[in-house]
C-alpha cells in the first residue's frame, strides 16, 4: 500500500466543520466569531512514550487524547486536528486499528481530522489539535491566588502503577494490572470539565508529567506556593498496595501519564466547582490550598509535613 492509498483508505473523511479538509496543501478553519483559537501539539515516540507491542487501537486513542487534554486544560472546545505519522512500513492491519481508535475518540468529541503528513521511518506520531474558547475566557496557568483551593479531577497514579508493573518493578493482580494498563493506554481527556470550569477556575493545566512537577508550573507562573494533603490524591487502585505507602505516594505525586486536570478556584466557588463536576460527570477532589509564600509543602497521612521530594518526568533529565 502506497502513502496516498494509505491516507485515502484510513484517514480521508467527509468535511464537517472545516472549510476545507484533507486533499489540498492546507486545510481551512473558520473559528466562530468572538472565539479565539486554542492550538496544541504533542508527539508520541515508540520506546519513549509507548511500548512497541501496544495495541494500535489504544495507541490511536491515546495519541489524540493527550492533545484533547491540553484543550481541556485551557477550557477549549475541540474543532479539528492534523496527524503527522511516521511508520516503519505500511501495515494495513496495524494502521486500520490505529485509525479506529484515533477516529472513535475524534468522533466522540466532534473533532475532525483535516490534514497532516505520512512518511516512512521509526514509529512516531505527532498531532496538532485546534479548539476554540470565548475571547478572554481561556483557563491559564498564571491566575492562581493565595487562598485558592487546589483540585484534581479523577484519580492520579494508576498509569504509573501500570508502567511499574510492565517494567517488572512490581507485581499486580491480573485484574488490577488490566485496569491500570487501561488508564495508561487509554486516558480520558477531561474536555467537558474544562469547559464547565470557565469563569470558575482561576488557573488550570493537565497532569501529564506528574502532579508536583505540573502544579509547579502553576505556582511559578502565578508566583505563589501551595500546601498539598497527600492523603487525598491516591490512585483508584491503591488498595492493592496498601502495604507500600511510599510507592503509592511516588506514583500519585510524580507518576505522570494521568491526563487529569489540576486547577485552582476561590473557596467561595466550591458550590460552582461541584456543579461543574456534576455537569461534566467528572469527579474532582480538593487536595490543598494556594499559599502566599513560594514553595510546596506536602502533608503525610498523619498531617505531618513530608521531607521527601519527588521528581516528575523530564525528557532530558539524567
C-alpha positions as CSV (number, residue, x, y, z in Angstrom):
1,X,0.0,0.0,0.0
2,X,1.4,3.4,-1.0
3,X,1.4,6.6,1.0
4,X,-1.7,8.2,-0.7
5,X,-3.6,4.9,-0.8
6,X,-3.0,4.7,3.0
7,X,-4.3,8.2,3.5
8,X,-7.4,7.7,1.3
9,X,-8.2,4.3,2.9
10,X,-7.8,5.2,6.6
11,X,-7.7,8.9,7.1
12,X,-9.8,10.7,4.5
13,X,-13.3,11.6,5.7
14,X,-16.1,14.0,4.7
15,X,-15.5,17.6,5.8
16,X,-17.9,18.6,8.6
17,X,-16.8,21.8,10.4
18,X,-13.7,22.8,8.4
19,X,-14.0,25.0,5.3
20,X,-11.5,22.6,3.6
21,X,-10.1,19.4,4.8
22,X,-7.7,16.6,3.6
23,X,-6.6,16.7,0.0
24,X,-5.1,20.2,-0.6
25,X,-1.9,21.8,0.6
26,X,-3.6,23.4,3.5
27,X,-6.8,22.9,5.4
28,X,-9.0,25.9,6.2
29,X,-10.6,26.5,9.6
30,X,-13.1,29.3,10.3
31,X,-13.5,29.8,14.1
32,X,-16.8,31.1,15.4
33,X,-17.0,34.9,15.7
34,X,-15.9,36.0,19.2
35,X,-13.8,33.0,19.7
36,X,-10.1,32.5,20.0
37,X,-8.2,29.5,18.6
38,X,-6.5,27.2,21.1
39,X,-3.7,25.2,19.5
40,X,-1.5,22.5,20.9
41,X,0.9,19.8,19.6
42,X,2.1,16.6,21.2
43,X,4.5,13.9,19.9
44,X,4.5,10.2,20.9
45,X,7.7,8.3,20.1
46,X,8.0,4.5,20.3
47,X,10.2,3.4,23.1
48,X,9.8,6.7,24.9
49,X,6.1,7.2,25.2
50,X,4.7,3.7,24.5
51,X,5.9,0.1,24.2
52,X,6.4,-1.4,20.8
53,X,3.7,-4.1,21.4
54,X,1.0,-1.7,22.4
55,X,-2.4,-2.3,20.9
56,X,-2.6,0.1,17.9
57,X,-6.3,0.9,18.6
58,X,-5.3,2.1,22.1
59,X,-2.3,4.0,20.7
60,X,-4.6,5.8,18.3
61,X,-6.9,6.8,21.2
62,X,-4.0,8.0,23.3
63,X,-2.4,9.9,20.5
64,X,-5.4,12.2,20.3
65,X,-6.4,12.0,24.0
66,X,-3.2,13.7,25.1
67,X,-3.9,16.6,22.8
68,X,-7.5,16.9,23.8
69,X,-6.3,17.0,27.4
70,X,-4.4,20.2,26.6
71,X,-7.6,21.8,25.1
72,X,-9.4,20.7,28.3
73,X,-6.9,22.4,30.5
74,X,-7.5,25.6,28.5
75,X,-11.3,25.3,28.7
76,X,-11.5,25.0,24.9
77,X,-14.0,23.1,22.7
78,X,-12.2,20.8,20.2
79,X,-12.6,21.7,16.5
80,X,-10.1,19.7,14.4
81,X,-6.6,18.2,14.3
82,X,-3.8,17.3,12.0
83,X,-1.8,14.0,12.1
84,X,1.9,13.6,11.2
85,X,2.6,9.9,11.2
86,X,6.0,8.2,10.6
87,X,5.6,4.4,10.0
88,X,8.3,1.7,9.6
89,X,6.0,0.1,7.0
90,X,2.5,0.4,5.6
91,X,0.9,-2.4,7.6
92,X,-2.8,-2.0,6.7
93,X,-4.0,-4.1,9.7
94,X,-1.9,-2.0,12.2
95,X,-2.9,1.3,10.6
96,X,-6.6,0.3,10.4
97,X,-6.7,-0.4,14.1
98,X,-4.8,2.8,14.9
99,X,-7.2,4.8,12.8
100,X,-10.2,3.1,14.5
101,X,-9.0,4.2,18.0
102,X,-8.0,7.6,16.8
103,X,-11.2,8.4,14.9
104,X,-13.5,6.9,17.5
105,X,-12.3,9.4,20.1
106,X,-12.3,12.2,17.5
107,X,-16.0,11.5,16.7
108,X,-16.8,11.4,20.4
109,X,-15.5,15.0,20.7
110,X,-16.7,16.2,17.2
111,X,-13.0,16.9,16.4
112,X,-12.3,16.2,12.7
113,X,-9.1,15.2,11.0
114,X,-8.2,17.9,8.5
115,X,-4.7,17.0,7.2
116,X,-1.2,16.1,8.2
117,X,1.7,14.1,6.7
118,X,2.9,10.5,6.5
119,X,6.4,9.2,5.9
120,X,8.5,6.0,6.4
121,X,10.7,5.9,9.4
122,X,10.7,5.0,13.1
123,X,7.2,4.9,14.6
124,X,6.4,8.5,15.6
125,X,3.0,10.2,16.0
126,X,2.6,14.0,16.1
127,X,-0.8,15.6,16.4
128,X,-1.7,19.3,16.4
129,X,-5.2,20.0,17.7
130,X,-7.3,23.1,17.3
131,X,-10.0,24.3,19.6
132,X,-11.9,27.4,20.3
133,X,-12.6,29.3,23.5
134,X,-14.5,32.6,24.1
135,X,-12.2,35.6,23.9
136,X,-10.7,36.3,27.3
137,X,-12.1,33.1,29.0
138,X,-9.3,30.7,28.4
139,X,-8.0,28.9,31.5
140,X,-4.3,29.8,32.1
141,X,-1.6,28.7,34.5
142,X,-1.0,32.2,35.8
143,X,-4.2,33.1,37.7
144,X,-3.9,31.2,41.0
145,X,-4.2,33.4,44.0
146,X,-3.3,32.9,47.7
147,X,-6.2,31.2,49.5
148,X,-7.5,29.4,46.4
149,X,-8.4,25.8,46.7
150,X,-6.4,23.2,44.6
151,X,-8.3,20.4,42.9
152,X,-7.6,17.4,40.7
153,X,-10.0,15.5,38.6
154,X,-10.4,11.7,38.6
155,X,-7.5,9.8,40.3
156,X,-3.8,10.0,40.0
157,X,-1.1,7.4,39.9
158,X,-2.9,4.5,38.2
159,X,-1.0,4.9,34.9
160,X,2.3,4.9,36.8
161,X,1.3,1.7,38.6
162,X,0.8,0.0,35.3
163,X,4.2,1.2,34.0
164,X,6.0,-0.1,37.1
165,X,4.3,-3.5,36.7
166,X,5.0,-3.6,32.9
167,X,8.7,-2.8,33.6
168,X,8.8,-5.7,36.1
169,X,9.3,-3.5,39.2
170,X,6.2,-4.8,40.9
171,X,3.5,-7.5,40.6
172,X,-0.2,-6.6,40.4
173,X,-3.1,-9.0,40.4
174,X,-4.2,-9.6,36.8
175,X,-7.5,-7.6,37.1
176,X,-5.7,-4.7,38.7
177,X,-3.0,-4.6,36.1
178,X,-5.6,-4.7,33.3
179,X,-7.4,-1.7,34.9
180,X,-4.2,0.2,35.4
181,X,-3.0,-0.5,31.9
182,X,-6.3,0.8,30.5
183,X,-5.6,4.1,32.4
184,X,-2.1,4.2,31.0
185,X,-3.0,3.4,27.4
186,X,-6.5,5.0,27.0
187,X,-6.6,8.1,29.2
188,X,-9.8,10.1,29.4
189,X,-9.4,13.7,28.3
190,X,-11.5,15.9,30.6
191,X,-12.9,18.1,27.9
192,X,-16.3,18.7,29.4
193,X,-14.9,19.6,32.8
194,X,-12.5,22.1,31.3
195,X,-15.3,23.9,29.5
196,X,-17.5,23.8,32.6
197,X,-14.8,25.4,34.7
198,X,-14.6,28.6,32.5
199,X,-15.3,31.5,34.8
200,X,-14.8,29.4,37.9
201,X,-11.2,28.1,37.9
202,X,-8.5,30.8,38.4
203,X,-5.8,28.5,36.8
204,X,-5.6,25.1,35.3
205,X,-3.4,22.6,33.5
206,X,-3.4,18.9,32.7
207,X,-1.3,16.5,34.7
208,X,0.9,14.8,32.1
209,X,4.4,14.6,33.8
210,X,3.3,14.2,37.4
211,X,1.2,16.3,39.8
212,X,4.0,18.0,41.7
213,X,6.0,19.0,38.6
214,X,2.9,20.2,36.7
215,X,1.5,22.0,39.7
216,X,4.9,23.7,40.0
217,X,4.2,25.4,36.6
218,X,1.0,27.0,38.0
219,X,2.9,28.1,41.2
220,X,5.8,29.6,39.2
221,X,3.6,31.4,36.7
222,X,1.2,32.6,39.4
223,X,4.1,33.5,41.8
224,X,2.6,31.6,44.8
225,X,3.2,28.5,46.8
226,X,1.0,25.5,47.9
227,X,0.2,23.0,50.6
228,X,-1.0,19.6,49.5
229,X,-2.6,16.9,51.6
230,X,-1.2,13.7,50.0
231,X,-3.9,11.5,51.7
232,X,-6.4,12.9,49.1
233,X,-4.6,12.3,45.9
234,X,-4.1,8.5,45.8
235,X,-4.8,6.2,42.8
236,X,-8.0,4.4,42.4
237,X,-6.0,1.1,42.6
238,X,-4.1,1.9,45.7
239,X,-6.0,-0.6,47.8
240,X,-3.8,-3.3,46.1
241,X,-0.7,-1.7,47.5
242,X,-1.9,-0.7,51.0
243,X,1.4,-2.0,52.5
244,X,3.6,0.1,50.2
245,X,2.7,3.7,51.0
246,X,5.9,5.1,49.6
247,X,5.2,3.5,46.1
248,X,1.7,4.8,46.1
249,X,2.9,8.3,47.0
250,X,5.5,8.2,44.3
251,X,3.0,7.1,41.7
252,X,0.5,9.7,42.8
253,X,2.7,12.7,43.2
254,X,5.3,12.1,40.4
255,X,3.8,9.4,38.2
256,X,2.8,11.1,35.0
257,X,0.5,10.0,32.2
258,X,-2.6,10.7,34.2
259,X,-4.1,13.4,31.9
260,X,-6.3,14.6,34.7
261,X,-6.9,18.3,35.3
262,X,-5.3,20.2,38.2
263,X,-7.0,23.5,38.8
264,X,-7.5,26.2,41.4
265,X,-10.6,28.1,42.4
266,X,-11.6,30.5,45.2
267,X,-13.1,28.9,48.3
268,X,-16.4,30.8,47.8
269,X,-16.8,29.0,44.5
270,X,-16.9,25.5,45.9
271,X,-20.5,25.0,45.1
272,X,-19.8,26.1,41.5
273,X,-16.9,23.7,41.2
274,X,-19.2,20.9,42.5
275,X,-21.8,21.8,39.9
276,X,-19.2,21.8,37.1
277,X,-18.0,18.4,38.2
278,X,-21.6,17.1,38.2
279,X,-22.5,18.7,34.9
280,X,-19.4,17.1,33.2
281,X,-19.8,13.8,35.0
282,X,-16.2,14.1,36.3
283,X,-15.2,13.6,40.0
284,X,-13.0,16.2,41.5
285,X,-11.1,16.2,44.8
286,X,-9.9,19.3,46.7
287,X,-6.3,18.4,47.7
288,X,-4.9,21.6,49.2
289,X,-4.6,25.3,49.1
290,X,-2.6,28.0,47.4
291,X,-0.2,29.8,49.8
292,X,1.3,33.3,49.5
293,X,4.8,32.1,50.3
294,X,6.8,30.4,47.4
295,X,7.4,26.7,47.8
296,X,5.4,23.5,48.0
297,X,4.5,21.7,51.3
298,X,3.3,18.1,51.4
299,X,1.4,16.6,54.4
300,X,1.5,12.9,55.1
301,X,-1.2,10.5,56.3
302,X,-0.8,11.9,59.9
303,X,-0.9,15.5,58.7
304,X,2.8,16.0,59.2
305,X,5.0,17.7,56.7
306,X,6.9,15.3,54.4
307,X,10.6,15.9,53.9
308,X,10.9,13.7,50.8
309,X,11.0,15.3,47.4
310,X,9.6,13.7,44.3
311,X,10.8,14.5,40.8
312,X,8.3,14.5,37.9
313,X,9.1,13.2,34.4
314,X,11.6,15.2,32.4
315,X,12.6,14.1,28.9
316,X,16.1,15.4,29.2
317,X,16.8,14.6,32.9
318,X,19.9,12.5,33.6
